[in-house]
Amino acid sequence: MRSFLTALALIITLSATAGGEKFQINFMIQPSGEWLWFSASPNAAAYNNLWGPKLSYNFGLEYKRFFDPSLSLSTGILYMNKGFRNVDPFAGVDGKKAVTLMSAHIASIPLYLNIHNRISRRVEMIYTIGVAGGYIFAERARNRNYSNEAIPNQGILDVTQEQSNVNLFNDVYVGAHAGVGISAYLKSRVVLVVQPMYKFQINNARDYLGQFASGDPFNARLNSLGLDLRIGYFFTKQVRNRKKEI
């Protein structure tokens, strides 16, 4: 209880000293390439050749708090549609290889540290690094067996008939995210950010109690490379430049 009260007092103190300083609310959408990366197995290279990438998307809201014009901390809520497109060379119809389209729907909370480097009056570079913790709330598989599609086409939110719930992945997602991008002012308080982001899953995505049963002790991770497109709005006053106050 004492540690909780201490933490609460610290939060109140930080909130009180934050009056009149700058924060930003962003809406984010991110087209991305998603893939399942295998390791810790002699067969990892062969698996990586069979489990290829799929096109996907992420979107969410971001709260960005500036401590200095060159430094900010951001968090929010992020939806991610991760997964893979698997080609089975030994199964198919009419001479075409069978394909599985797998989607893991994840709700996550990111925590990013951002470094801002202004290169002109209206444009700056942004360097971002951080982590995200999430929960897989749904898994969907489409292929010849589950949805009667030898080569399934991906639909918006995967809302199509004949989908099947499966259990391949660990319900917990922990990822390390990093990116470099450009931020430009559209108006005095409206900003547009374009930032490529690489997302690497830290924990093992494989669920050993699920349908990835195998005697091969491989590890698997849901990784992606995407392009963050953010549009945001600044609230309250401009932050002080503490470097000039020293």
N, C-alpha and C positions, 0 to 999 in steps of 0.2 A: 504494500500500500504506500509506503514512503517513497519508493522509486516511482510509482505512478504519479503521486502528487508532485514530485520533483520534475518529472517530464511535463506534466500539465502546466506547472508554473513557468517552465522554459518556453513552452508554446505560447502562453499568454504574453510573456515578455517580448518574444520575437514579433508577435502580432501587434503589440503596442508600438514597437519601434518601426514598424513597416508602414505607418500612416504616411500618405502622400507620395509613396513610391510606386514604381511601375510594375504592373503585371499584365499578362496577355492571355486571352482566350482564343484558341485555334480550333478550327474544324479541319480534320485531316482525312484524306483518302489516298490509298497507296496501291496501285497495280504492282504485282510482284510475280516473280518466278519462284515456285516452291519445290523442294525436293527432299527426299529421305536419304541421309548420308550414313553409310555403314562403316563400322570399324571394329577392332578387337576380334577379328576372325581372319583365317587364311583365305576365306572366300569373299572378303569384303570388296575386292576390286570387281569380281564378277557380279556381285549384288548391285554395286553402284552403276554398272553398265545396264542392268535390267530395270532398275527403279529410276526412271527419269523424271524430269521436271514437268510441272503443270503451271499454267497461268492462273493467277488467283488475285485476291484483293484483300485489303485491310481498311478499316475506317474507324474514326473515334473522335473524341474531344480531348484537348490538351490545355492544362493550366500551366503557364510559364511565369515564374517569379524572378524578377531581376534584382540582384544584390549590387550590381555595378553595371555600367553600360557594356562591359566586356564579359560578364558572367551571369548566368541564370541557371535555375533549377526547374525542371518541368516534370509533371505527372499528369494523370488523367485516367481515362478508360479507353481500352482499345479492343476492337474485335478483329480477330485474325482467322482467315480460312487457309489452313496449312494442309499439307498432304503430298501426294505424288501421282504420277502416271506410270504404271508398271506395264511392261510389254512381256508377254509370255511367248517365247519363240516355239514352244512345243505344243501350243494349243491355238486353235483358230478355225475359221470357216472360209471356204472359197479361196484358199491360198493366202488369206490375210491373217496376220498374227493377232492373238487375243490381247485385249487391253483392259486394265483395271484402273478406274479413276477413283482415287481415294481422297476424301476431305475430312479434316479434323477441325471442328469449329471451336474456337478458343476465345474466352473473355479474359482479358489481362489488365494489369495495372503496371505501367512502366514508370521508372524513375531515372531521369536523364540529367546529366550535367552538360551544359552548353557553354562553349566559348565563342564570343562574338568578336570578329575582327573587321572593323569598318574599312572599306576600300574606296568609298565615295560618300557624298552627302546622303544618298538614298539607297545605297547598296552595301551589304556586308557579307562576309563569309561566316558560316556557322559550322563549328566542329562539335559533334555530339557523341557521347559515350554513356552507357548506362546498362541497367538490367530491367527485366520484366518478369513478373510472376503471374501465372495464369492457370485457368482450369478448362479442360476439354469437356464441354457440355454435350457434344454430339459427335458421332463418327458416322460417315456415310460412304458406302462402297457401291460402285456401279460397274458391272461387267456382264459377261455372258451368263454366269450362274445366278447372280443376285438380281439383275435387272433386265436380263434377256437382251443385252447390248454387247455385241462383240467388240465394237469400237465406239464407246460412249462419247457424246459431245457434251461439254460442260455447259450447264445453264446457270442463270443468276441465282445465287444462294443455294444452288443444287436442289431447287424445289421442282422435282420431276417425279413422275410416277415410278413405281417398281423399284424404289430404293430400299436398301437393307441396312439396318443398324448392325454394326460390327464392333468388336472390341480388340483393336490391335495395340493401342497406345496407352501409356501411362497417363492417368487423368491430370497429373500435375505437369505444368510447363514452366521451366525456368530458363530464361534466355539472356545472352549478352548481346546488346545491340550497339552499333556504331555507324556513324555516317558523316559525310562532309557535304555541305550545300551552300546555297546562296539565298539571301533574304533581301527583298526589295520593297520599299515603301510605294504603295499605290496612291495613298493619300497620307495626310499627316499622322493618322492613327491606324490606318489599314495597311497590312503587310502581307506579302505573298512569299512563301518559302518553297523552294524546290531542292530536295535533298535525297540523294541515293542513300539507302540504309541496308546494311548487312545484318542479319539476325541469325545468331548461332545458338542452338539449344545446348545448355550446359548439362542438364540431367539426361539420363537415358530415356528415350521415348518409348522403348520397347516395354510392353506389359507381359511379363513372363507367365502370368496367370490367364492371359487372353489367347487370342487366336494366332499369335505369332509363335506358337509352340514349335520348338525345334531343338535338336540336340546340339546345334551350333551355337556357342555362347557369344553371338555377335551383339554389338551395341548399335543403336540406331538413333538418329537425331533429325528433327524437323527443322531444316534450315531454309533460308530464303534470301533473295536479293531483290529489293524493290525501290520504287521511286516515290518518296513522300511528297505530296502536294498539299501544302497547308495555306489556309487563308485565315488571318487573325486580326484582332482588334486590341489596341492598347487601352488600358483603363488607368485613371488617376494621373498624377504628375510624372514628369520625367525623373528618372533616378539621378541621384547625385553622383558625381564622379569623385569617388573617395581618394583616388590617386592624387587629385589636385588639392585635397584637404590636408594631406600629410605634410 
